[in-house]
Amino acid sequence: MNNSQYTPEEPISSIATALAPAALGIVRVSGKDCITLVSRVFSSPKRLLEAAGNTIVYGWIKDGDALVDEVMVAVYRAPKSFTGEDMCEIFCHGGPAVVTAVQTLMLKSGFRQAERGEYTFRAYINGKTDLTKAEAVKEIIDSHTDASRGRAAGRLAGSLYEEIDSIKKLIIDTLAAIEVEIEYPEDEETIADAFDSSDIKAARDRLQELVDSWKGEKLYQDGARVVLCGRTNAGKSSLFNAILKEERAIVSDIEGTTRDFLESWASFDGIPVRLFDTAGLRETEDVIEAQGVEITKNLSTDADVVLYLVDSNTGLTEDDALFLENCKEPLLLVWTKSDVSGFMACDKALCLKNGESLEGKIPEYRGQVSISSKKGSGFDALYKAVKSILTSGLSTERSQAGLGSERQKEAVAEALECVEHALVSAADNYTLDAVVQDLEDCLDALGVVTGDVTPDDVLGSIFANFCVGK
């Protein structure tokens, strides 16, 4: 949104639900005199104007004498509302034509169309939320799994804000002690002896934990690319359907049935995954199928994890070995149709039919599992194995808050750098003023995280990515 053209308290309106057939649709309004403006197109204006905050009034939305829709209007009085202003939410029937008609009437009645994220922006400037909570709103909307939603919900509840505030207190307490020392100097032998640095060191460690948390949080937000590869009839489409619990891909015994890739979001033990079903790998004279095979190879090179499927009844072939030995991405070998063969992956040597071993020849080999798409067995082991690969080396299991955006990560990293420099300055016997400057710079960087110190262009980029009704 364009903050330079923003007018505080100007009455705004927008559709807050998807324009699709549904039981209910919501039109949200906020700003000065918004309740009065709605009352002018409401069948019982006096009841609406006299309604207490956090109550609902029944009636009709009317365009002159014409009835538009039977509605319920929720009334929120400032400052006890999401935006901190007077607000109404009009609950109408969920047909796109009905919701659009109500919104059009609002715009004719004196409201301006809300910009993207403007309601949350108003909540921010009115002190109802900080930037960490505001960004968490969009995280929740965009989340693909319960785990990613839960992490965002923690930030929305204030976990990150509280952690940042606690770290700021450590810095402020140290600054206060240094200021006393500057005013009333003693005869310490060095600058380092002039104050207790334990709080700064504690702040440094906690800031480092926050910086380390970002890669793990980013994985839960953005997800990972997992590509199903293998020869024709290895069971890729069956596995794709079984994971999604719907018949998305055509399954057939005829080789070459899948010619193009399919993709869908799925949850692998809480991690959001873009799962790709691809054409079977084989030499073919069919031009279209050959293009599908080439696409499979290209997708695999961009994968975070390649699941290479092998029919446990036929075992590994030289064609499989050719792909496996050239795969540079993390690769998990998946033995399929275990219900037919009765075999377990751990009993199967990593070797070809002719006895040639592939041990040590697959660059990014990360183990093997066996599954049956027909019976649904082995899936827990598959999900856990993929999660282990994706989270290797990442900080994903924490007791404290994690960062929710690249912007937050950059600001916290800057704060960490300032704290580390303050400790070096003290150890190298710089003046106390130099240490104070580093710590004040740290507080400014942390203020950027929560929005206490944030340029307008940053605010614009944050809220411009929200949907219109939020």
Disulfide bonds with the S-S distance in Angstrom:
none
